[in-house]
Amino acid sequence: MTTGSFPSDASRRRAILVLQNHDIERCGYEKQGSKLLIDEEAYILPFPIKPQNEESFALTNIIDYGLARPGAMLIQNPFDEDSYEEAATAPTQFALAKHMHFSTLCALLGAREVRVEQIDIRTRTGKTSVNVIGSIPIEGIPVGIGGEVAKRQLEQLRSQMNMRDEFSGGPPDIMAAEMHLRRTRLLADANMRSLLDMRRHSANRLMSRSLTISLSSESKKNLRVAARLEIPQFLGIGVAVEREVVEQHELTVTVAVKF
């Protein structure tokens, strides 16, 4: 785990653990804590925060958003390397962020409507589909810690996600759409890239499409960094990322787009 000055290299701070200085020192000489200091993709942020030699947007955001608290585990936003969320809320917030970026992409491509049809969660025991209309109870999720976390995630997504976005429609701005995907690191998403390519052709443009998008594929990479950290018991910190959830849960959304 990286220590010292706040790293400018975003790949060395995919997960950040905020610790008081005396806890960091104890990790250095306690056998149980030594493994915490060797992960190259995670960073220990000493508390209280000291001024840095160079200004960091990421560190400024962490402080401004009130995330710099002792014992906090922070996960890097996969769509913005200078933005972080607490581990407990990161999976849901990143899923919502990806849906928002997708809707923005559709608007730039000239869409008239983006409508969520279904939200799914896949676990080791199967798939559960959620009706996004009304207040139909979420059923079919196994009981236990993993099941409770999955149910909570689905409830939050259903309550916070925009189920239907309507736009005035118009010709696609291909350059702006491609820049949006590059800026949010989503050009690698096959569904979004395909939608962009299909709207390039002016002779026979795409008019509608129904597609299923993974809302968790990008965020799981950073969540796994936090999940593999061996937090010593003497720190008294309960890591808010359940390993079972990180490894096994896959969130997807089925969306209908009309141009």
C-alpha positions in Angstrom: 0.0 0.0 0.0 1.3 3.4 -0.9 2.2 5.7 1.9 3.9 9.2 2.0 2.7 12.0 -0.3 -0.6 11.7 -2.0 0.0 9.9 -5.2 -0.5 11.7 -8.5 -0.7 8.3 -10.3 -4.4 7.4 -10.0 -3.6 3.7 -10.4 -1.9 3.8 -7.0 -5.0 5.0 -5.1 -7.9 2.9 -6.4 -8.8 2.4 -2.8 -7.9 4.8 0.1 -7.9 3.9 3.8 -7.9 6.9 6.1 -5.9 6.2 9.3 -4.6 8.2 12.2 -0.8 8.4 12.4 -0.4 6.2 15.4 -2.4 3.4 13.7 -0.1 3.7 10.6 2.9 3.4 12.9 1.5 0.3 14.6 0.8 -1.3 11.2 4.5 -1.0 10.5 5.7 -3.1 13.4 2.7 -5.4 14.0 2.8 -8.6 12.0 -1.0 -8.5 11.5 -0.7 -5.0 10.0 2.4 -5.3 7.8 0.4 -6.8 4.8 -1.7 -3.7 4.7 1.2 -1.6 3.7 2.3 -3.6 0.5 -0.6 -3.2 -1.9 0.5 -1.0 -4.8 -3.0 0.0 -5.9 -4.2 1.3 -2.5 -3.1 4.3 -0.4 -3.1 5.1 3.3 -4.2 8.7 3.9 -2.8 9.9 7.2 -5.2 11.8 9.5 -5.1 14.7 10.2 -4.4 15.7 6.6 -1.2 17.6 6.1 -0.6 20.2 3.3 0.8 18.7 0.1 3.7 20.0 -1.9 1.5 19.9 -5.0 -2.3 20.5 -5.2 -4.3 17.4 -5.9 -7.8 17.6 -7.2 -8.5 14.1 -5.8 -7.4 15.0 -2.3 -9.2 18.4 -2.5 -12.4 16.5 -3.4 -12.0 14.0 -0.6 -11.7 16.9 2.0 -14.4 19.0 0.5 -16.9 16.1 0.4 -16.2 15.3 4.1 -14.7 11.9 3.3 -11.4 12.4 5.2 -12.5 10.7 8.4 -10.4 8.2 10.4 -11.4 4.6 9.6 -13.0 5.5 6.2 -12.5 3.2 3.2 -12.8 5.1 0.0 -13.3 3.7 -3.5 -12.1 5.5 -6.6 -14.9 6.4 -9.1 -14.1 4.4 -12.3 -15.5 7.2 -14.5 -13.6 10.0 -12.7 -10.2 9.1 -11.1 -10.3 12.2 -8.9 -13.7 11.4 -7.3 -14.3 8.9 -4.5 -17.2 7.3 -2.6 -17.3 5.5 0.7 -17.1 1.7 0.3 -20.6 1.1 1.7 -22.3 3.3 -0.9 -19.8 3.0 -3.8 -21.5 0.1 -5.7 -24.9 1.9 -5.9 -23.5 5.3 -6.6 -21.2 4.1 -9.4 -24.1 2.2 -10.9 -26.2 5.3 -10.9 -23.3 7.3 -12.4 -22.9 4.9 -15.3 -26.7 5.1 -16.0 -26.4 8.9 -16.0 -23.5 8.8 -18.4 -25.4 6.5 -20.7 -28.4 8.8 -20.8 -26.1 11.7 -21.5 -24.6 9.8 -24.4 -28.1 9.1 -25.8 -28.9 12.8 -25.6 -25.8 13.7 -27.5 -26.7 11.1 -30.1 -30.1 12.8 -30.7 -32.3 10.5 -28.6 -35.9 11.4 -28.0 -36.5 8.9 -25.1 -34.4 6.7 -22.8 -36.6 4.3 -20.8 -35.5 1.8 -18.2 -37.4 -1.5 -18.6 -35.8 -3.8 -16.1 -33.0 -4.0 -13.4 -31.3 -7.3 -12.8 -28.9 -8.6 -10.2 -27.0 -11.8 -10.6 -25.5 -13.7 -7.7 -24.0 -17.2 -7.2 -27.6 -18.5 -6.8 -29.1 -17.0 -9.9 -30.7 -13.9 -11.3 -33.4 -11.6 -9.8 -35.3 -9.2 -12.0 -36.8 -6.1 -10.7 -40.0 -4.4 -12.0 -39.1 -0.7 -12.2 -42.7 0.5 -12.2 -44.6 1.2 -9.0 -43.7 -0.3 -5.6 -43.8 -4.1 -6.3 -41.7 -5.8 -3.6 -38.3 -7.2 -4.5 -38.4 -10.9 -4.1 -36.3 -13.9 -5.0 -33.1 -12.8 -3.3 -31.6 -15.3 -0.8 -31.5 -14.4 2.8 -28.2 -13.6 4.6 -25.7 -10.8 4.5 -25.2 -11.0 0.8 -28.9 -11.2 0.1 -29.6 -8.2 2.3 -26.9 -6.1 0.6 -28.2 -7.1 -2.9 -31.8 -6.2 -1.9 -30.7 -2.8 -0.5 -28.8 -2.1 -3.7 -31.8 -2.9 -5.9 -34.1 -0.8 -3.7 -31.7 2.2 -3.9 -31.4 1.9 -7.7 -35.1 1.6 -8.3 -35.8 4.7 -6.1 -32.9 6.9 -7.4 -32.5 6.0 -11.1 -34.3 8.1 -13.7 -36.6 5.5 -15.2 -37.6 7.7 -18.2 -35.7 10.6 -19.8 -37.3 12.6 -22.6 -35.4 14.9 -25.0 -36.4 17.1 -27.9 -34.4 14.9 -30.2 -32.2 16.0 -33.1 -29.2 15.2 -35.2 -26.4 13.3 -33.4 -23.3 15.2 -32.3 -20.9 12.4 -32.9 -17.8 14.3 -31.8 -19.3 15.4 -28.5 -20.6 11.9 -27.9 -17.2 10.3 -28.5 -15.5 12.9 -26.2 -18.1 12.1 -23.5 -17.2 8.4 -23.7 -13.5 9.1 -23.6 -13.8 11.5 -20.7 -15.8 9.0 -18.6 -13.6 6.1 -19.7 -16.6 4.3 -21.2 -15.4 4.0 -24.8 -14.5 0.4 -24.0 -18.1 -0.5 -23.2 -19.3 -2.5 -26.3 -22.9 -1.4 -26.1 -22.1 2.3 -25.9 -19.5 2.1 -28.6 -21.9 0.3 -30.8 -24.6 2.9 -30.3 -22.1 5.6 -31.2 -21.1 3.8 -34.4 -24.7 3.1 -35.5 -25.6 6.8 -35.2 -22.6 7.8 -37.3 -24.3 6.7 -40.5 -26.5 9.4 -41.9 -27.9 7.4 -44.8 -29.7 4.9 -42.6 -29.6 6.0 -39.0 -30.6 3.8 -36.1 -34.1 4.8 -34.9 -34.5 2.6 -31.7 -32.7 0.0 -29.8 -33.2 -2.1 -26.6 -30.0 -3.1 -24.9 -28.7 -4.5 -21.6 -25.9 -2.6 -19.9 -23.7 -3.8 -17.0 -23.8 -1.2 -14.2 -21.0 -2.8 -12.2 -18.3 -4.1 -14.5 -16.1 -1.0 -14.2 -16.6 -0.4 -10.5 -15.8 -4.0 -9.5 -12.1 -3.5 -10.5 -11.6 -0.9 -7.8 -13.9 -2.6 -5.3 -11.8 -5.7 -5.5 -8.7 -3.7 -4.4 -10.5 -2.7 -1.2 -11.9 -6.3 -0.7 -8.5 -7.9 -0.8 -6.9 -5.6 1.8 -6.2 -7.5 5.0 -7.4 -5.0 7.7 -5.9 -5.9 11.1 -8.3 -6.4 13.9 -6.5 -3.9 16.2 -7.7 -1.1 13.9 -11.3 -1.8 14.9 -12.4 -1.0 11.3 -15.1 -3.1 9.7 -14.5 -3.0 5.9 -17.8 -2.0 4.3 -17.1 -4.1 1.2 -18.4 -7.7 1.5 -16.1 -10.0 -0.5 -19.0 -12.1 -1.5 -20.9 -9.1 -2.9 -17.8 -7.7 -4.7 -17.0 -11.0 -6.4 -20.4 -12.4 -7.1 -23.0 -9.6 -7.7 -23.5 -8.2 -11.2 -25.9 -5.4 -11.7 -27.5 -4.9 -15.2 -30.1 -2.6 -16.6 -32.2 -3.2 -19.7 -33.0 0.1 -21.5 -35.0 1.1 -24.6 -33.8 4.0 -26.6 -35.8 5.9 -29.3 -34.3 8.4 -31.7 
